[in-house]
Amino acid sequence: MELLIGTYSEDAMAADKTFTQVGSALACTVKQNTDVIRPVFIIRSPATAQINYCYADDFGRWYFVENIEALTGGMTALHCFVDVRSSFKEGIRALDAIIEKQESQTDSNMYLNDGSFVTEVRTTNEVIIFDDGFNDTGEYILISAGGGV
Amino acid sequence: MAAWTLTLAELINYFSALTGAKVSADVSELVKDLHINRSEETYPYLAPVGIGSTLIQLVRGFPATTGGQKIAPLFQSITTDGTDYTATDAGVITQIPAKDFTLSLLNALGVSITDLSAGVWTGVCNALSNIYGREVTLENIGDFRVLAVVQNGSLMFDEATIKAWSDALSAEDFFSRGGYVQTLDDVTTGRHEFNEFTYNSELFLLLKQLLTTMYAENTIPYPYTDANLLSIVNDFMTSIGDYDISAKPVVIYASYVSFSENLTLSLKIFKNLDYVPVNRDGTLLPGYHSANVVLYASSTLYGYTYNLRTGAKTSEGDSGSAYHYTTDINTGFKELYASNINYVKEETIDGIEIQTGATLPTDDLDLPSEYPAWASAGVSAGFWDDAASLLRTRKMIPVALQEEGEVYVTPQALARDGVVDHAGTKAKTKILDGAVDVLDTPTDWVDEGTRTIPLDVPTSPEPMNTDTPVVVLPTGTAGGPVTVYNPTQAQMDSLRTELWNNGLVVTLQTLFNANPMDAIISCHMIYASPHVDATKKGLYLGNVFMNVSGVNVVDEQFIEVDCGTVSVPELFGNATDYEPYTSVEIYLPFIGIQQLSANDVVGGSVSLVMKEDVLTGAILAEVTVTKNGSTQTLYQFTGNGAVQIPLTGQDRLSQIMGGIKGALSGGFTGGVAGAVMGTASGAIASKPSIMKSGGFSPNTGAMAGKLPYLIINRNIPLDASEYNKFTGYPSNKKVNLGSVSGFTRVKDVHVEGIICTEQEKTLIEEALKEGIFL
């Protein structure tokens, strides 16, 4: 199996990561009793801490390098965890989903109060005065029995 | 797939909106065939923004009357002659690629597409970018769709969509010249401007350079004097007449006719050019040069030929309106151009032609007036807006679609009929790229399955016809067995004097066999102007004249004080404009400060009318909110605005006791309510309801303000800068994840169609719910 090792600098949650390859493709073996989710790749190369990402061609998956273990005989074990966001980004983009949060207002509803709006305890008072109201001076009203002649 | 139940109320609402009252008789006939329960799919939709027309997120139609398992709109023929409507369900909803709709609409608006050039696509992508508020390129243009309906072989689009597209295409200058303008940046570089003082001399120098170069190339001594050449130039300039050299571009073109002892020189001038010359490769013409030159558009030509030896002149007689001159720059100054302009390239876009006699839309299309025949065509289609839970009707206008992969120059009128005619007698029309073929019958379509249904309609709820009833005040009811006077202060003083006249007291005691003050039923002050009879009268107690004349008599028991209307717009444009972040109160004279719901009034206008009973001082404050097209009286508060005037000691005592009771009641109520409500409130950002005024007695109300006002209390927002990139805005919308970008956190998703292990599917779902940058 061939392994591309290198680095990425984006947030781990990014689907599109910029992979900077370190060196050329390396032949590797997979440590026994590991799986495609958390494989341990054995490469014949001195341990280097300057990598955090790799691509296993046979698996067709991108992996986060979680730990680097120096073995005897110039071998290095890369303890990896599959990056599903990048490995299956095309399939993810084909999915329909109900989204809870979105960066763009276009796909958001700014009138949905999910508790994420943050405000101070301080408040402001705006006063809007109506144009008209009661008179400042009163009018006498006298009601009498009969009368009105 | 989601089950959806159509209620009868929704159904009736639907038909009513489509057809008005006249359809009511037909409702039962149509209802019986409808299958109330069916399933449907919902689809994501990219809502265009920034075009003055907003869209809802999802529309779903109603079940077809036959089959009943799929969605279909109901259509309403648009009539202009007052005839009855006829509702039908014959037709289908579908969606069309936005690019195909754009190109087809251009034909319908009078711009023929003769070739799908790069320039065409640039303009189309720019227009769609403006419509959708995101960058549209040839790589992603296929992601954008437009709602369409098909009925009776016609393909129709929403009127608002057509207007939005027209405006966007107009902004790309598709209609101004059928193309676009490219302004070259360095307008001054190499520019050589002639003016009336230097023109002749500069032309002279240019010609001399031309001639000396030619003679040198032929190893012949230059034989002419400067005076001879200058006289030719002056003669040429005189011949062509005066003109404003700064107003329009001019180009002078010079070449030799024959090279001999009697060399003749051809001088021509193109002046008042409508468009300016540029090099074929788009570079600038310098002030004078010799190069490959293309003259675009018309000009006025003057041409003369001069014998350089003798100065004799002959008219060359050239004329024309469009010219294309080329010369070889590598051969030197055998030909020469001199121009005063060189800074703008203006050309029609390749592949676009304005149709002859076309009616082009204005920059801000007013469709009914600009295209009356078109606007009265089509159908009115009914859709159910899932997001707003409202029925919406949209006017759908026919536009014929072009054949995929081919270009048809479709006359404007034909492009507007939307008729499908694969025989070729009209515009060949076909719905593209996965949409239903319009040749299919609705039944065929029903068998194919459900469709995506995006639609342009306003996001704000449509006005609901739910206005509250208009209240009419009773009129002419003041008085009856009593008389209601509105005396002045002087008249009250006279009454007081007369009231304690001994003779009067005896008379009144005789009449009433009791306290003479019983003849006075009430004496109070109100703070509104009562409505009085035009005829003033004498003041009587019982039938005893009180020697007070010319007193106003109130003839309306109830009066109305219209306090006006104030707007309460949103300030933040999000949920913080509403509860619990914002609270609204209203101060009402003689009533006090009362709580309103921010959800009711923000984003609308508040009208206040206060009504008062002149006889008792009872006040009714009606708070009416106009919002979303509806006017509703949502709040009513009561109080009393009559300040009693004591006439006897007993009156005075009862008023004092009443005042103490009112004060105790107001203070006690306000204090306890405030304490309780303040303690009970524990929700973050929620506003405790603090009672801000106790119950007003009429006397305390008289001392308080007489103008009502709103108090809008808002929490100050404290959103972190660009927090949306970290946490995102609230959404709760169903979208295709390929249509969104940036930080996205998923609420619910079914991971399907991805080839991976079950464990990885779980990881994908977890990752999406944790958040992903797309």
Interface residues (C-beta under 8 A of the other chain):
Chain A: E10 D11 M13 A14 A15 D16 V36 I37 V82 V84 R85 S87 F88 G91 I92 R93 A94 L95 D96 A97 I98 I99 E100 K101 Q102 E103 S104 Q105 T106 D107 S108 N109 M110 Y111 L112 N113 D114 G115 S116 F117 V118 T119 E120 V121 R122 T123 T124 N125 E126 V127 I128 I129 F130 D131 D132 G133 F134 N135 D136 T137 G138 E139 Y140 I141 L142 I143 S144 A145 G146 G147 G148 V149
Chain B: P44 L46 A47 V49 G133 R134 G479 P481 V482 T483 V484 Y485 N486 P487 T488 Q489 Q491 M492 L495 D518 A519 I520 I521 S522 C523 H524 M525 I526 Y527 A528 S529 P530 K537 G538 L539 Y540 L541 G542 N543 F545 V553 V554 V561 D562 C563 G564 T565 V566 S567 V568 G573 N574 A575 T576 Y578 Y581 P589 F590 L608 M610 V614 L615 G641 A642 V643 I645 I684 A685 A702 G705 K706 L707 P708 Y709 L710 I711 I712 N713 R714 N715 I716 P717 L718 D719 A720 N724 K725 T727 G728 Y729 P730 S731 N732 K733 K734 V735 N736 L737 G738 S739 V740 S741 G742 F743 T744 R745 V746 K747 D748 V749 H750 V751 E752 G753 I754 I755 C756 T757 Q759 E760 L763 I764 A767 L768 K769 E770 G771 I772 F773 L774
